[in-house]
Amino acid sequence: MTALRAFFSMGGYAAYVWPAFATAAVVLSVLLLASRRRWRANAAALASLQAARPGRRGTRATPGGGATPVAASLAGDTAPAVHRDA
């Protein structure tokens, strides 16, 4: 029990160490919650944009002006497409 008490007293610096840990925990928690909220908002915005343009989902413009399907290659189902210059 004495060792545990010595640990928590931090050699006399407990008044500085524990508030610093608490502050760091609060800041990291706020950042985590803000990041999750922002990610969900961005995911919802992306879903609404994709729903507005359903014909464009899964394609990417190439320098030659054509479109290349990317959904399967992003999912890892097939090997990436080979691009050829015309």
Backbone as JSON Lines, residues from 0, in Angstrom:
{"i":0,"aa":"M","n":[0.82,-1.19,0.0],"ca":[0.0,0.0,0.0],"c":[0.87,1.26,0.0]}
{"i":1,"aa":"T","n":[2.02,1.17,0.63],"ca":[2.91,2.33,0.67],"c":[3.46,2.63,-0.71]}
{"i":2,"aa":"A","n":[3.74,1.59,-1.49],"ca":[4.26,1.8,-2.84],"c":[3.2,2.47,-3.73]}
{"i":3,"aa":"L","n":[1.97,2.08,-3.56],"ca":[0.89,2.68,-4.34],"c":[0.72,4.16,-3.96]}
{"i":4,"aa":"R","n":[0.79,4.45,-2.67],"ca":[0.68,5.83,-2.21],"c":[1.86,6.67,-2.73]}
{"i":5,"aa":"A","n":[3.04,6.09,-2.77],"ca":[4.22,6.79,-3.29],"c":[4.07,7.04,-4.79]}
{"i":6,"aa":"F","n":[3.49,6.07,-5.47],"ca":[3.27,6.26,-6.92],"c":[2.34,7.43,-7.17]}
{"i":7,"aa":"F","n":[1.22,7.46,-6.45],"ca":[0.24,8.52,-6.68],"c":[0.71,9.88,-6.2]}
{"i":8,"aa":"S","n":[1.65,9.93,-5.27],"ca":[2.18,11.22,-4.83],"c":[3.22,11.75,-5.82]}
{"i":9,"aa":"M","n":[3.75,10.88,-6.69],"ca":[4.7,11.25,-7.74],"c":[5.9,12.02,-7.19]}
{"i":10,"aa":"G","n":[6.38,11.6,-6.05],"ca":[7.56,12.22,-5.49],"c":[7.35,13.68,-5.11]}
{"i":11,"aa":"G","n":[6.14,14.04,-4.77],"ca":[5.84,15.41,-4.39],"c":[5.35,16.28,-5.54]}
{"i":12,"aa":"Y","n":[5.32,15.74,-6.74],"ca":[4.9,16.5,-7.91],"c":[3.5,16.14,-8.39]}
{"i":13,"aa":"A","n":[2.73,15.47,-7.55],"ca":[1.39,15.03,-7.94],"c":[0.48,16.2,-8.3]}
{"i":14,"aa":"A","n":[0.67,17.34,-7.65],"ca":[-0.17,18.5,-7.92],"c":[0.04,19.03,-9.34]}
{"i":15,"aa":"Y","n":[1.16,18.69,-9.95],"ca":[1.43,19.11,-11.33],"c":[1.18,17.99,-12.34]}
{"i":16,"aa":"V","n":[1.51,16.77,-11.94],"ca":[1.43,15.64,-12.87],"c":[-0.01,15.25,-13.17]}
{"i":17,"aa":"W","n":[-0.83,15.05,-12.16],"ca":[-2.19,14.55,-12.38],"c":[-3.07,15.55,-13.11]}
{"i":18,"aa":"P","n":[-3.01,16.85,-12.81],"ca":[-3.79,17.78,-13.65],"c":[-3.32,17.81,-15.1]}
{"i":19,"aa":"A","n":[-2.02,17.61,-15.31],"ca":[-1.53,17.56,-16.69],"c":[-2.1,16.34,-17.41]}
{"i":20,"aa":"F","n":[-2.13,15.2,-16.74],"ca":[-2.73,14.0,-17.35],"c":[-4.22,14.22,-17.61]}
{"i":21,"aa":"A","n":[-4.92,14.84,-16.67],"ca":[-6.35,15.09,-16.84],"c":[-6.6,16.04,-18.01]}
{"i":22,"aa":"T","n":[-5.79,17.08,-18.11],"ca":[-5.94,18.03,-19.21],"c":[-5.69,17.36,-20.55]}
{"i":23,"aa":"A","n":[-4.66,16.54,-20.62],"ca":[-4.36,15.83,-21.86],"c":[-5.5,14.88,-22.22]}
{"i":24,"aa":"A","n":[-6.06,14.19,-21.23],"ca":[-7.17,13.27,-21.5],"c":[-8.4,14.03,-22.01]}
{"i":25,"aa":"V","n":[-8.68,15.19,-21.43],"ca":[-9.84,15.98,-21.88],"c":[-9.62,16.48,-23.3]}
{"i":26,"aa":"V","n":[-8.43,16.99,-23.59],"ca":[-8.14,17.51,-24.93],"c":[-8.23,16.4,-25.97]}
{"i":27,"aa":"L","n":[-7.65,15.24,-25.67],"ca":[-7.71,14.13,-26.63],"c":[-9.14,13.63,-26.82]}
{"i":28,"aa":"S","n":[-9.93,13.62,-25.76],"ca":[-11.33,13.2,-25.88],"c":[-12.12,14.17,-26.75]}
{"i":29,"aa":"V","n":[-11.91,15.47,-26.55],"ca":[-12.6,16.47,-27.37],"c":[-12.19,16.34,-28.83]}
{"i":30,"aa":"L","n":[-10.9,16.13,-29.08],"ca":[-10.44,15.94,-30.47],"c":[-11.05,14.7,-31.1]}
{"i":31,"aa":"L","n":[-11.14,13.62,-30.34],"ca":[-11.75,12.39,-30.85],"c":[-13.22,12.62,-31.2]}
{"i":32,"aa":"L","n":[-13.96,13.26,-30.31],"ca":[-15.38,13.51,-30.57],"c":[-15.58,14.46,-31.75]}
{"i":33,"aa":"A","n":[-14.77,15.5,-31.84],"ca":[-14.88,16.44,-32.95],"c":[-14.53,15.75,-34.27]}
{"i":34,"aa":"S","n":[-13.52,14.9,-34.26],"ca":[-13.13,14.18,-35.47],"c":[-14.22,13.24,-35.92]}
{"i":35,"aa":"R","n":[-14.83,12.52,-35.0],"ca":[-15.92,11.6,-35.35],"c":[-17.11,12.36,-35.91]}
{"i":36,"aa":"R","n":[-17.44,13.5,-35.29],"ca":[-18.57,14.3,-35.77],"c":[-18.29,14.82,-37.17]}
{"i":37,"aa":"R","n":[-17.07,15.3,-37.41],"ca":[-16.71,15.82,-38.72],"c":[-16.71,14.71,-39.77]}
{"i":38,"aa":"W","n":[-16.21,13.52,-39.39],"ca":[-16.19,12.38,-40.32],"c":[-17.62,12.0,-40.71]}
{"i":39,"aa":"R","n":[-18.52,11.95,-39.74],"ca":[-19.91,11.61,-40.05],"c":[-20.55,12.66,-40.95]}
{"i":40,"aa":"A","n":[-20.27,13.93,-40.7],"ca":[-20.82,14.99,-41.55],"c":[-20.28,14.86,-42.97]}
{"i":41,"aa":"N","n":[-18.98,14.6,-43.1],"ca":[-18.39,14.44,-44.43],"c":[-18.93,13.2,-45.13]}
{"i":42,"aa":"A","n":[-19.15,12.11,-44.39],"ca":[-19.71,10.9,-44.99],"c":[-21.13,11.15,-45.48]}
{"i":43,"aa":"A","n":[-21.92,11.9,-44.71],"ca":[-23.28,12.23,-45.13],"c":[-23.27,13.14,-46.36]}
{"i":44,"aa":"A","n":[-22.36,14.11,-46.38],"ca":[-22.27,15.0,-47.54],"c":[-21.84,14.22,-48.78]}
{"i":45,"aa":"L","n":[-20.9,13.31,-48.63],"ca":[-20.47,12.49,-49.76],"c":[-21.6,11.62,-50.27]}
{"i":46,"aa":"A","n":[-22.36,11.02,-49.36],"ca":[-23.47,10.17,-49.76],"c":[-24.52,10.98,-50.53]}
{"i":47,"aa":"S","n":[-24.79,12.2,-50.07],"ca":[-25.79,13.01,-50.78],"c":[-25.26,13.45,-52.15]}
{"i":48,"aa":"L","n":[-23.98,13.75,-52.25],"ca":[-23.4,14.1,-53.55],"c":[-23.41,12.91,-54.5]}
{"i":49,"aa":"Q","n":[-23.11,11.73,-53.98],"ca":[-23.12,10.54,-54.83],"c":[-24.54,10.2,-55.26]}
{"i":50,"aa":"A","n":[-25.52,10.45,-54.39],"ca":[-26.91,10.17,-54.75],"c":[-27.41,11.16,-55.8]}
{"i":51,"aa":"A","n":[-26.86,12.37,-55.8],"ca":[-27.28,13.37,-56.78],"c":[-26.74,13.07,-58.17]}
{"i":52,"aa":"R","n":[-25.62,12.37,-58.27],"ca":[-25.0,12.03,-59.55],"c":[-24.75,10.53,-59.62]}
{"i":53,"aa":"P","n":[-25.81,9.7,-59.7],"ca":[-25.62,8.24,-59.63],"c":[-24.84,7.67,-60.81]}
{"i":54,"aa":"G","n":[-24.86,8.29,-61.98],"ca":[-24.16,7.75,-63.13],"c":[-22.65,7.88,-63.02]}
{"i":55,"aa":"R","n":[-22.16,8.71,-62.14],"ca":[-20.72,8.95,-62.03],"c":[-20.08,8.07,-60.95]}
{"i":56,"aa":"R","n":[-20.83,7.36,-60.19],"ca":[-20.27,6.55,-59.11],"c":[-19.41,5.43,-59.68]}
{"i":57,"aa":"G","n":[-18.2,5.31,-59.17],"ca":[-17.32,4.22,-59.58],"c":[-16.51,4.5,-60.81]}
{"i":58,"aa":"T","n":[-16.49,5.75,-61.27],"ca":[-15.68,6.06,-62.44],"c":[-14.75,7.21,-62.11]}
{"i":59,"aa":"R","n":[-13.66,7.25,-62.84],"ca":[-12.68,8.31,-62.66],"c":[-12.25,8.78,-64.03]}
{"i":60,"aa":"A","n":[-12.16,10.07,-64.21],"ca":[-11.74,10.62,-65.49],"c":[-10.26,10.35,-65.7]}
{"i":61,"aa":"T","n":[-9.91,10.03,-66.93],"ca":[-8.51,9.79,-67.29],"c":[-8.03,10.92,-68.19]}
{"i":62,"aa":"P","n":[-6.74,11.07,-68.36],"ca":[-6.23,12.14,-69.22],"c":[-6.74,12.05,-70.65]}
{"i":63,"aa":"G","n":[-7.06,10.87,-71.13],"ca":[-7.55,10.71,-72.49],"c":[-9.01,11.08,-72.65]}
{"i":64,"aa":"G","n":[-9.69,11.41,-71.56],"ca":[-11.09,11.82,-71.63],"c":[-12.06,10.7,-71.34]}
{"i":65,"aa":"G","n":[-11.59,9.47,-71.25],"ca":[-12.48,8.36,-70.94],"c":[-12.68,8.21,-69.44]}
{"i":66,"aa":"A","n":[-13.44,7.21,-69.08],"ca":[-13.66,6.93,-67.66],"c":[-13.19,5.51,-67.37]}
{"i":67,"aa":"T","n":[-12.58,5.33,-66.22],"ca":[-12.06,4.03,-65.83],"c":[-12.78,3.58,-64.57]}
{"i":68,"aa":"P","n":[-13.32,2.36,-64.55],"ca":[-13.98,1.9,-63.32],"c":[-12.94,1.7,-62.22]}
{"i":69,"aa":"V","n":[-13.24,2.25,-61.05],"ca":[-12.3,2.14,-59.94],"c":[-12.9,1.44,-58.74]}
{"i":70,"aa":"A","n":[-14.19,1.21,-58.73],"ca":[-14.82,0.62,-57.56],"c":[-14.26,-0.77,-57.27]}
{"i":71,"aa":"A","n":[-14.11,-1.6,-58.28],"ca":[-13.6,-2.96,-58.06],"c":[-12.14,-2.93,-57.63]}
{"i":72,"aa":"S","n":[-11.35,-2.05,-58.22],"ca":[-9.94,-2.02,-57.84],"c":[-9.76,-1.45,-56.45]}
{"i":73,"aa":"L","n":[-10.61,-0.51,-56.03],"ca":[-10.53,0.02,-54.68],"c":[-10.95,-1.02,-53.66]}
{"i":74,"aa":"A","n":[-11.89,-1.87,-54.03],"ca":[-12.34,-2.91,-53.12],"c":[-11.35,-4.06,-53.05]}
{"i":75,"aa":"G","n":[-10.41,-4.12,-53.97],"ca":[-9.43,-5.19,-53.96],"c":[-9.92,-6.46,-54.63]}
{"i":76,"aa":"D","n":[-11.06,-6.37,-55.36],"ca":[-11.61,-7.55,-56.0],"c":[-10.8,-7.96,-57.24]}
{"i":77,"aa":"T","n":[-10.25,-7.0,-57.95],"ca":[-9.52,-7.31,-59.16],"c":[-8.22,-6.54,-59.17]}
{"i":78,"aa":"A","n":[-7.39,-6.86,-60.1],"ca":[-6.13,-6.13,-60.27],"c":[-6.43,-4.75,-60.83]}
{"i":79,"aa":"P","n":[-5.61,-3.76,-60.54],"ca":[-5.87,-2.43,-61.08],"c":[-5.82,-2.42,-62.6]}
{"i":80,"aa":"A","n":[-6.64,-1.54,-63.18],"ca":[-6.7,-1.44,-64.64],"c":[-5.41,-0.86,-65.19]}
{"i":81,"aa":"V","n":[-5.03,-1.29,-66.37],"ca":[-3.85,-0.75,-67.06],"c":[-4.31,0.4,-67.94]}
{"i":82,"aa":"H","n":[-3.67,1.56,-67.78],"ca":[-4.04,2.73,-68.57],"c":[-3.14,2.8,-69.79]}
{"i":83,"aa":"R","n":[-3.75,2.99,-70.95],"ca":[-2.99,3.12,-72.18],"c":[-3.27,4.48,-72.78]}
{"i":84,"aa":"D","n":[-2.23,5.15,-73.23],"ca":[-2.41,6.44,-73.89],"c":[-2.82,6.2,-75.32]}
{"i":85,"aa":"A","n":[-3.8,6.97,-75.8],"ca":[-4.3,6.8,-77.16],"c":[-3.51,7.64,-78.13]}
